[in-house]
Amino acid sequence: MNYLRDWQRENRVPAAEVYDLPLFVLAGSLVIGFVCNLLIAPTSARLFEKAAELEIAAPVAATGNVRGGLTWGVVVAWSAVSVPLLWGLYNTLTTARVFFD
Protein backbone atom coordinates (compact mmCIF):
# COMPACT_ATOMS: atom_id res chain seq x y z
CA MET A 1 0.00 0.00 0.00
CA ASN A 2 2.84 2.39 0.78
CA TYR A 3 4.41 1.80 -2.63
CA LEU A 4 1.11 2.51 -4.33
CA ARG A 5 0.75 5.77 -2.39
CA ASP A 6 4.36 6.73 -3.14
CA TRP A 7 3.87 5.96 -6.82
CA GLN A 8 0.81 8.20 -6.89
CA ARG A 9 2.66 11.03 -5.16
CA GLU A 10 5.56 10.72 -7.64
CA ASN A 11 3.08 10.98 -10.52
CA ARG A 12 1.66 14.19 -9.06
CA VAL A 13 -1.75 12.87 -8.05
CA PRO A 14 -3.46 15.61 -6.01
CA ALA A 15 -2.97 15.17 -2.26
CA ALA A 16 -6.70 14.80 -1.66
CA GLU A 17 -6.81 11.78 -4.02
CA VAL A 18 -3.61 9.99 -3.00
CA TYR A 19 -5.37 7.52 -0.69
CA ASP A 20 -8.34 6.78 -2.97
CA LEU A 21 -6.79 3.89 -4.89
CA PRO A 22 -5.15 2.20 -1.86
CA LEU A 23 -8.44 2.31 0.04
CA PHE A 24 -10.30 0.81 -2.93
CA VAL A 25 -7.69 -1.96 -3.09
CA LEU A 26 -8.15 -2.68 0.63
CA ALA A 27 -11.94 -2.62 0.32
CA GLY A 28 -11.70 -4.99 -2.65
CA SER A 29 -9.53 -7.34 -0.61
CA LEU A 30 -12.16 -7.37 2.12
CA VAL A 31 -14.89 -8.18 -0.39
CA ILE A 32 -12.81 -11.01 -1.89
CA GLY A 33 -12.18 -12.39 1.60
CA PHE A 34 -15.89 -12.20 2.42
CA VAL A 35 -16.82 -14.07 -0.76
CA CYS A 36 -14.17 -16.73 -0.07
CA ASN A 37 -15.56 -17.09 3.45
CA LEU A 38 -19.04 -17.66 2.02
CA LEU A 39 -17.73 -20.35 -0.33
CA ILE A 40 -16.38 -22.50 2.51
CA ALA A 41 -18.60 -25.53 3.09
CA PRO A 42 -18.78 -28.01 5.97
CA THR A 43 -16.68 -31.16 5.68
CA SER A 44 -18.47 -34.02 3.97
CA ALA A 45 -19.60 -36.86 6.25
CA ARG A 46 -17.84 -39.39 4.00
CA LEU A 47 -14.47 -37.97 5.11
CA PHE A 48 -15.02 -38.71 8.82
CA GLU A 49 -13.69 -41.94 10.33
CA LYS A 50 -16.18 -44.77 10.68
CA ALA A 51 -16.89 -46.42 14.04
CA ALA A 52 -15.03 -49.58 12.98
CA GLU A 53 -11.92 -47.58 12.14
CA LEU A 54 -12.07 -45.85 15.53
CA GLU A 55 -12.35 -49.20 17.35
CA ILE A 56 -9.23 -50.45 15.58
CA ALA A 57 -7.26 -47.32 16.48
CA ALA A 58 -8.47 -47.05 20.10
CA PRO A 59 -6.17 -49.74 21.64
CA VAL A 60 -3.12 -48.30 19.93
CA ALA A 61 -3.91 -44.77 21.13
CA ALA A 62 -4.66 -45.96 24.67
CA THR A 63 -1.37 -47.86 25.09
CA GLY A 64 0.76 -45.25 23.38
CA ASN A 65 2.26 -47.85 21.02
CA VAL A 66 2.46 -45.50 18.11
CA ARG A 67 5.47 -45.29 15.84
CA GLY A 68 7.50 -42.19 16.51
CA GLY A 69 10.56 -40.98 18.24
CA LEU A 70 13.67 -39.10 17.29
CA THR A 71 14.71 -40.15 13.81
CA TRP A 72 17.16 -38.46 11.45
CA GLY A 73 14.27 -37.09 9.45
CA VAL A 74 12.88 -35.40 12.54
CA VAL A 75 16.30 -33.95 13.42
CA VAL A 76 16.77 -32.58 9.90
CA ALA A 77 13.27 -31.10 9.84
CA TRP A 78 13.67 -29.41 13.23
CA SER A 79 17.11 -28.13 12.22
CA ALA A 80 15.67 -26.65 9.03
CA VAL A 81 13.18 -24.72 11.17
CA SER A 82 15.26 -23.95 14.27
CA VAL A 83 18.50 -22.73 12.71
CA PRO A 84 16.95 -19.83 10.71
CA LEU A 85 14.67 -19.00 13.63
CA LEU A 86 17.55 -18.79 16.11
CA TRP A 87 19.66 -16.82 13.62
CA GLY A 88 16.83 -14.30 13.21
CA LEU A 89 16.36 -14.08 16.98
CA TYR A 90 20.09 -13.47 17.46
CA ASN A 91 20.15 -10.73 14.81
CA THR A 92 17.06 -9.09 16.29
CA LEU A 93 18.49 -9.05 19.79
CA THR A 94 21.90 -7.74 18.69
CA THR A 95 20.23 -4.99 16.67
CA ALA A 96 17.89 -4.09 19.53
CA ARG A 97 20.79 -3.97 21.96
CA VAL A 98 22.05 -0.84 20.19
CA PHE A 99 18.96 1.02 21.43
CA PHE A 100 19.76 0.16 25.06
CA ASP A 101 23.48 1.02 25.01
C-alpha positions as CSV (number, residue, x, y, z in Angstrom):
1,M,0.0,0.0,0.0
2,N,2.8,2.4,0.8
3,Y,4.4,1.8,-2.6
4,L,1.1,2.5,-4.3
5,R,0.7,5.8,-2.4
6,D,4.4,6.7,-3.1
7,W,3.9,6.0,-6.8
8,Q,0.8,8.2,-6.9
9,R,2.7,11.0,-5.2
10,E,5.6,10.7,-7.6
11,N,3.1,11.0,-10.5
12,R,1.7,14.2,-9.1
13,V,-1.7,12.9,-8.1
14,P,-3.5,15.6,-6.0
15,A,-3.0,15.2,-2.3
16,A,-6.7,14.8,-1.7
17,E,-6.8,11.8,-4.0
18,V,-3.6,10.0,-3.0
19,Y,-5.4,7.5,-0.7
20,D,-8.3,6.8,-3.0
21,L,-6.8,3.9,-4.9
22,P,-5.1,2.2,-1.9
23,L,-8.4,2.3,0.0
24,F,-10.3,0.8,-2.9
25,V,-7.7,-2.0,-3.1
26,L,-8.1,-2.7,0.6
27,A,-11.9,-2.6,0.3
28,G,-11.7,-5.0,-2.7
29,S,-9.5,-7.3,-0.6
30,L,-12.2,-7.4,2.1
31,V,-14.9,-8.2,-0.4
32,I,-12.8,-11.0,-1.9
33,G,-12.2,-12.4,1.6
34,F,-15.9,-12.2,2.4
35,V,-16.8,-14.1,-0.8
36,C,-14.2,-16.7,-0.1
37,N,-15.6,-17.1,3.4
38,L,-19.0,-17.7,2.0
39,L,-17.7,-20.4,-0.3
40,I,-16.4,-22.5,2.5
41,A,-18.6,-25.5,3.1
42,P,-18.8,-28.0,6.0
43,T,-16.7,-31.2,5.7
44,S,-18.5,-34.0,4.0
45,A,-19.6,-36.9,6.3
46,R,-17.8,-39.4,4.0
47,L,-14.5,-38.0,5.1
48,F,-15.0,-38.7,8.8
49,E,-13.7,-41.9,10.3
50,K,-16.2,-44.8,10.7
51,A,-16.9,-46.4,14.0
52,A,-15.0,-49.6,13.0
53,E,-11.9,-47.6,12.1
54,L,-12.1,-45.9,15.5
55,E,-12.3,-49.2,17.3
56,I,-9.2,-50.5,15.6
57,A,-7.3,-47.3,16.5
58,A,-8.5,-47.1,20.1
59,P,-6.2,-49.7,21.6
60,V,-3.1,-48.3,19.9
61,A,-3.9,-44.8,21.1
62,A,-4.7,-46.0,24.7
63,T,-1.4,-47.9,25.1
64,G,0.8,-45.3,23.4
65,N,2.3,-47.9,21.0
66,V,2.5,-45.5,18.1
67,R,5.5,-45.3,15.8
68,G,7.5,-42.2,16.5
69,G,10.6,-41.0,18.2
70,L,13.7,-39.1,17.3
71,T,14.7,-40.1,13.8
72,W,17.2,-38.5,11.5
73,G,14.3,-37.1,9.5
74,V,12.9,-35.4,12.5
75,V,16.3,-34.0,13.4
76,V,16.8,-32.6,9.9
77,A,13.3,-31.1,9.8
78,W,13.7,-29.4,13.2
79,S,17.1,-28.1,12.2
80,A,15.7,-26.7,9.0
81,V,13.2,-24.7,11.2
82,S,15.3,-24.0,14.3
83,V,18.5,-22.7,12.7
84,P,17.0,-19.8,10.7
85,L,14.7,-19.0,13.6
86,L,17.5,-18.8,16.1
87,W,19.7,-16.8,13.6
88,G,16.8,-14.3,13.2
89,L,16.4,-14.1,17.0
90,Y,20.1,-13.5,17.5
91,N,20.2,-10.7,14.8
92,T,17.1,-9.1,16.3
93,L,18.5,-9.1,19.8
94,T,21.9,-7.7,18.7
95,T,20.2,-5.0,16.7
96,A,17.9,-4.1,19.5
97,R,20.8,-4.0,22.0
98,V,22.0,-0.8,20.2
99,F,19.0,1.0,21.4
100,F,19.8,0.2,25.1
101,D,23.5,1.0,25.0
